[in-house]
Amino acid sequence: MICSCESCELKSVFFASLDPKDLEKYCSLRHERSVNAGDSLVKQGEKIKDFIYLKEGLVKLYRTTDQSQTQIISFGKPLDFVSLLSVFSDEHYNYSVTALEDSVACVFDLNELKMLIQSNGDFALHLIQTQNHASDRIIINSLDLLQKRLYGRVATVLLYFANEIYKTDEYELPVSRKEIAQYIGMSIENVIRAISAFRKDKIIKAYGKNLSIIDRSRLEKMRDFS
């Protein structure tokens, strides 16, 4: 039997640990959920019922503090397991996931997934490894940002979207200046000041959300040494 799932990371996980009959069973249990830019995929505090990975689009993972401040944890791109951080550690989500662009998520019933984990050690091990990779990436990125000053932090974000998301030096910035500030732990005024300085020094062109990296070498130096 040929699995009906698209060619994706989740499919390779199943192929590595399931025979074709079981693979088809679990692929048929999934459903797709479309979310528009600005809509929530996961809300902090709600009960965890599903296992979710991103098929298309871009999302932000963030938490809201008791003082109603927003802290962006990371960004999720296609094939990221956006529900993985809380799904086995708590009954309720400790963070929210909101679409930055129109997105499509693949959703599996969590109880079905737990049954698979209990019955298939190879699958369980691979899932643990995937969860650890996701946690490690967030920790390393957070520590890396903390070591940088303002210009280095903003340069890191601009190059992240160019290198990891859009694969081009010309793109529409998917986040606001405020969201950049929430991610890098700086004030919105500082973010605006840094982007203005990059523009004045002809490192980037920025008009609203339209952004072009003009001098990549200098921006990379800002990221690496500022």
MITORZA-288357 format. One line per field, with one value per residue (C-alpha): x negated, y negated, z; residue number from 1. Coordinates in nm, 2 decimals, m for minus. Example, Ala and Ser with C-alpha at 12.3 -4.5 7.8 and 13.67 -1.06 7.14 Angstrom:
# residues 2
xx c(m1.23,m1.37)
yy c(0.45,0.11)
zz c(0.78,0.71)
gunu c(1,2)
# end
This chain:
# residues 226
xx c(0.00,m0.12,m0.09,0.14,m0.07,m0.28,m0.65,m0.76,m0.96,m0.67,m0.63,m1.00,m0.95,m0.67,m0.85,m1.15,m0.95,m0.62,m0.52,m0.32,0.01,m0.03,m0.17,0.14,0.35,0.18,0.16,0.54,0.61,0.46,0.65,0.53,0.61,0.58,0.52,0.50,0.23,0.30,0.51,0.42,0.32,0.25,0.36,0.16,0.36,0.59,0.60,0.36,0.56,0.36,0.01,m0.06,m0.33,m0.34,m0.29,m0.30,m0.35,m0.52,m0.42,m0.55,m0.56,m0.52,m0.41,m0.22,m0.34,m0.13,m0.21,m0.05,m0.39,m0.45,m0.78,m0.84,m1.01,m1.09,m0.95,m0.81,m0.86,m0.72,m0.79,m0.85,m0.66,m0.50,m0.32,m0.62,m0.74,m0.44,m0.26,m0.42,m0.51,m0.18,0.20,0.22,0.01,m0.25,m0.27,m0.07,m0.12,0.01,m0.03,m0.25,m0.14,0.15,0.05,0.16,0.10,0.13,0.31,0.30,0.51,0.27,0.42,0.35,0.00,m0.05,0.07,m0.19,m0.46,m0.37,m0.38,m0.68,m1.01,m1.19,m0.92,m0.93,m1.30,m1.29,m1.03,m1.23,m1.53,m1.32,m1.19,m1.54,m1.66,m1.37,m1.45,m1.83,m1.77,m1.56,m1.81,m2.11,m1.94,m1.83,m2.18,m2.33,m2.10,m2.19,m2.55,m2.49,m2.43,m2.14,m2.27,m2.38,m2.04,m1.85,m2.10,m2.04,m1.67,m1.70,m1.94,m1.74,m1.44,m1.67,m1.86,m1.61,m1.27,m1.27,m1.61,m1.65,m1.79,m1.46,m1.15,m0.85,m0.93,m0.67,m0.70,m0.65,m0.92,m0.73,m0.75,m1.12,m1.16,m0.96,m1.19,m1.53,m1.44,m1.49,m1.25,m1.07,m1.25,m1.58,m1.47,m1.35,m1.68,m1.89,m1.69,m1.72,m2.09,m2.12,m1.92,m2.13,m2.45,m2.32,m2.33,m1.96,m1.66,m1.35,m1.01,m0.74,m0.77,m0.95,m1.32,m1.63,m1.97,m2.21,m2.54,m2.52,m2.88,m2.84,m2.52,m2.68,m2.96,m2.70,m2.54,m2.87,m3.06,m2.81)
yy c(0.00,m0.35,m0.61,m0.90,m1.14,m1.40,m1.35,m1.51,m1.46,m1.30,m1.04,m0.94,m0.90,m0.65,m0.48,m0.41,m0.23,m0.10,0.15,0.02,0.14,m0.05,m0.35,m0.39,m0.36,m0.65,m0.86,m0.82,m0.94,m1.28,m1.59,m1.93,m2.26,m2.59,m2.91,m3.26,m3.50,m3.64,m3.34,m3.11,m2.75,m2.68,m2.90,m2.91,m2.74,m2.53,m2.15,m1.95,m1.71,m1.69,m1.64,m1.92,m1.98,m2.26,m2.16,m2.51,m2.87,m3.04,m3.07,m3.22,m3.04,m3.28,m3.30,m3.57,m3.65,m3.72,m4.09,m4.05,m4.09,m3.88,m3.69,m3.52,m3.19,m3.10,m3.08,m2.76,m2.68,m2.39,m2.04,m2.18,m2.00,m2.31,m2.13,m1.93,m2.14,m2.09,m1.79,m1.52,m1.74,m1.89,m1.87,m2.23,m2.43,m2.66,m2.88,m2.99,m2.94,m3.21,m3.21,m3.49,m3.39,m3.18,m2.83,m2.47,m2.23,m1.85,m1.73,m1.39,m1.27,m1.27,m0.95,m0.76,m0.89,m0.78,m0.43,m0.42,m0.54,m0.26,0.01,m0.10,m0.17,m0.28,m0.54,m0.66,m0.70,m0.90,m1.13,m1.19,m1.28,m1.52,m1.68,m1.72,m1.88,m2.13,m2.22,m2.24,m2.48,m2.72,m2.71,m2.77,m3.05,m3.22,m3.20,m3.32,m3.63,m3.71,m3.73,m4.00,m4.37,m4.54,m4.56,m4.20,m4.08,m4.27,m4.15,m3.79,m3.82,m3.97,m3.71,m3.43,m3.52,m3.56,m3.23,m3.00,m3.10,m3.28,m3.18,m3.53,m3.87,m4.04,m3.95,m4.09,m4.09,m3.87,m4.03,m4.38,m4.59,m4.51,m4.14,m4.16,m4.34,m4.07,m3.80,m3.97,m4.11,m4.48,m4.78,m4.86,m5.20,m5.02,m4.79,m5.09,m5.27,m4.97,m4.92,m5.29,m5.27,m4.97,m5.16,m5.48,m5.29,m5.12,m4.78,m4.72,m4.88,m4.89,m5.03,m4.92,m4.54,m4.52,m4.45,m4.40,m4.31,m4.52,m4.46,m4.10,m4.09,m4.39,m4.25,m3.92,m4.10,m4.28,m3.94,m3.77,m4.04,m4.30)
zz c(0.00,m0.08,0.20,0.11,0.31,0.12,0.11,0.44,0.75,0.94,0.66,0.68,1.06,1.00,0.71,0.94,1.20,1.05,0.79,0.50,0.64,0.97,0.79,0.58,0.89,1.07,0.76,0.71,1.06,1.01,0.89,0.76,0.93,0.74,0.94,0.80,0.89,1.24,1.35,1.63,1.58,1.95,2.25,2.58,2.85,2.63,2.67,2.45,2.23,1.91,1.77,1.51,1.25,1.00,0.64,0.48,0.60,0.89,1.26,1.58,1.91,2.21,2.57,2.76,3.11,3.41,3.34,2.99,2.82,2.51,2.47,2.13,2.18,1.82,1.47,1.30,0.93,0.72,0.87,1.22,1.50,1.64,1.93,2.04,2.33,2.56,2.41,2.64,2.94,3.04,2.99,2.87,2.63,2.80,2.49,2.19,1.82,1.57,1.19,1.05,0.70,0.57,0.68,0.68,0.97,0.98,1.29,1.45,1.75,2.04,2.19,1.87,1.88,2.24,2.15,1.87,2.11,2.36,2.10,1.89,2.06,1.74,1.67,2.04,2.03,1.70,1.85,2.16,1.94,1.74,2.05,2.19,1.86,1.88,2.24,2.17,1.88,2.09,2.37,2.14,1.95,2.28,2.42,2.10,2.10,2.46,2.37,2.11,2.13,1.96,1.61,1.62,1.74,1.47,1.20,1.32,1.27,0.92,0.81,0.96,0.74,0.43,0.49,0.65,0.54,0.21,0.06,m0.09,0.01,m0.09,0.10,0.28,0.65,0.81,1.16,1.28,1.46,1.78,1.72,1.65,1.98,2.16,2.01,2.07,2.41,2.32,2.30,1.98,1.98,1.97,1.69,1.48,1.55,1.44,1.12,1.04,1.09,0.86,0.60,0.64,0.60,0.29,0.44,0.37,0.20,0.40,0.31,0.55,0.55,0.21,0.29,0.07,0.19,m0.01,0.17,0.30,0.41,0.64,0.78,0.85,1.03,1.24,1.32,1.41,1.59,1.72)
gunu c(1,2,3,4,5,6,7,8,9,10,11,12,13,14,15,16,17,18,19,20,21,22,23,24,25,26,27,28,29,30,31,32,33,34,35,36,37,38,39,40,41,42,43,44,45,46,47,48,49,50,51,52,53,54,55,56,57,58,59,60,61,62,63,64,65,66,67,68,69,70,71,72,73,74,75,76,77,78,79,80,81,82,83,84,85,86,87,88,89,90,91,92,93,94,95,96,97,98,99,100,101,102,103,104,105,106,107,108,109,110,111,112,113,114,115,116,117,118,119,120,121,122,123,124,125,126,127,128,129,130,131,132,133,134,135,136,137,138,139,140,141,142,143,144,145,146,147,148,149,150,151,152,153,154,155,156,157,158,159,160,161,162,163,164,165,166,167,168,169,170,171,172,173,174,175,176,177,178,179,180,181,182,183,184,185,186,187,188,189,190,191,192,193,194,195,196,197,198,199,200,201,202,203,204,205,206,207,208,209,210,211,212,213,214,215,216,217,218,219,220,221,222,223,224,225,226)
# end
